[in-house]
Amino acid sequence: MKRLILGLALALAGLVAAPSLAAAPPPHGGTTTLHPSVDGDYDPSLHIFADAARDALTSKGFTILEDPAHTAYVVDLTLSRADIGTGMGKGPRDPAEVVGTGVVVPLSTGNSAIVALRRTKIDVRIRNRADNSVVWSGSAVTVRSTGARNGTDEAVATDLTRALLQIYPTQPEDTIGVP
């Protein structure tokens, strides 16, 4: 009985130590459908992020179809956003200065304001529809002032999806930070 148990243990150890098959490389295009979702409460801007992802995927050779029954891949897009505090936003700089004994002091223009800061993160996962295996995944995050030109939903969506999918098909090791 001990020999049987020892034999089974050695056989199982050989299976565990056996090299696994390498994952298939990410596809260079193909048909896909996009499944956008929100991590948390409903976000009325989700469609803006989905449109940006469609544009970025199309630029990588994917054809986006509405019916997932006719696609090779499924792309899951998850949006998460959180207001994380406030900061001081700068107004246009006034060149007026007071010059004293070797000291330059910029005068306040009165255009500084307290602005809300929002963290926005997208997670993208491309799955093979046939077996549901993940063939590529990545995340990108930014923190921006909601009142700034680069803080609009359109700008944030475009910047995050471009930064994430510009490296495709390379698999990112970490979340990509976007200034």
N, C-alpha and C positions, 0 to 999 in steps of 0.2 A: 504494500500500500504506500509505503514511504517512497519507493522508487517511482510509482505512478504519479504521486503528487509532485516529486522533484522533476520528473519529466515534463509534466504539464506546466510547471512554473518556468522551466527553461524555454519551453516552446512559446509561452506567452511573452517572456522577456525578449525573445528573438523577434516577435511580431511588433512589440512596442519600439524596439530599437531599430527596426527596419526603416529605411528612408521612405518618406512619403512622396507621392507623386507631386511634382511642381504644379502650382496653380497655372491655369491657362493665362496667357498674357491678355491684358485689356484689349478690347476690340478697337480697330481703327475705323470707326463708323458702324453703320448698320441702322436697323429700324428700332425705335424705342418709343416708349410712352413715358410721360412725366407724371409723377405722383407727388404734388406739393402738400406739405402739412406744416402745422405750427406746433412747436414744443411749448405748450401752455395755452393761454387764452387765445381766442380767435383774433387774427390780425388782418384788418381790412386791406393791408398792403401786400398780402401774400401773392396776389396775381402779378405784382410788379417784379417780385423776385423770381416767380415762375417764368415770366417773359424773358428776363435776363438770362436765366438758365437755358431756356430754349435757344436763344441767340448764341450763347457760348457753345452749346452742344452741336448746333448746326454748323458752326465754324470748325468743329472737329470732325465733321463728316457724318454726323448722325442725322437721320430723317425722323422727325417727330410725328407720330401718329396718335390719334385720339383713342383708338380701339386697341387695348393691350393684347387682345387675342391674335392680332396680326403682327406682333413685334417680336424681335429676337431678345430685346433687353427691356428692363424696367429701370427707370431712374427715380430714386426716392430723394426728394429735396425737403429737408427739415429746416425751418426758420425758427430761431429763438432770439428774442430781443428783451432787454431789460434796461430800465432807467437806472443809472448807477450813481447819480449825484449831479453836482453842478460844478461849473468852472467859470473863469472869467474869459469872455470873448473880447477880442480886440476890435476896435473901430479903426477907421482910416487914421494913419499917423499924421499929426500936424507938425510941420517942420519948425514951428516956432519954438525957440529955446531961450533960456535965460543964461547968459554967459557971465560968470563971475571970475573970481581969482583962480583961473585955471580949472574951473568946474563947469561942466555942461549938465544942465538939468532939463530933461524934456518936460514940457508942459502937458497936462492932461487935456485931452480934447473933449472929455465928457462922453465919449462914444463907447467906453467899456461897459459891458453889461454882464450880468450873471446869466449863464446859459445852461440848459439841461444837457447832460451827457448820456448817450445811449450806447450800450454794447449790443452789437448785432453779430450773430453767428449763423452760418449756413453749414449744413452737413449734406454732402452729396454721396449717394451710394448707387452704383450701377450693378444691377443683378441680371444674371442670365435667366430669362423667363422660363426656359425649359426645366431647369433643376433648382432654381431659386438661389444659386450660389452667387456670392458677391465677387465680381471681377475687378472692381475698383472702388475706392472710397477715399474721401478727404473732407477736410473742414477748413473754413476760413473765418476770421473774426476781425472786427474793427470796433473802435470806440470813437464816436464823433459827436460834435455838437449838433443838436437837432435843428438849430437855427442857421447853420452854416450852409454855403452852397454845396459843399461836398457831403453834407449831412442829410440831403433829401433822400427819400426812399429810392428814387431812380438812380442817383449817384452811388449810393451804398450798394444797391443790388448789382449794378454793373461792375463796380470795383471788386466786390467779393467774388462774383462768378468768374470774372476774367482772371483774377489772381489765382483762383483755385484750378480752373480748367486750362489755363495757359500752360501748365506743366504736364497736363495729360498727354500721354498715358503713364508717365512716371508716377509712381505711388508716393505721395508725401508721407514722411515719417511722423510729422507733428502737424498741429493746427497751424495754418498759414496766417500770420499777422499782417494786416493791411493798415498802413498809416491813415 
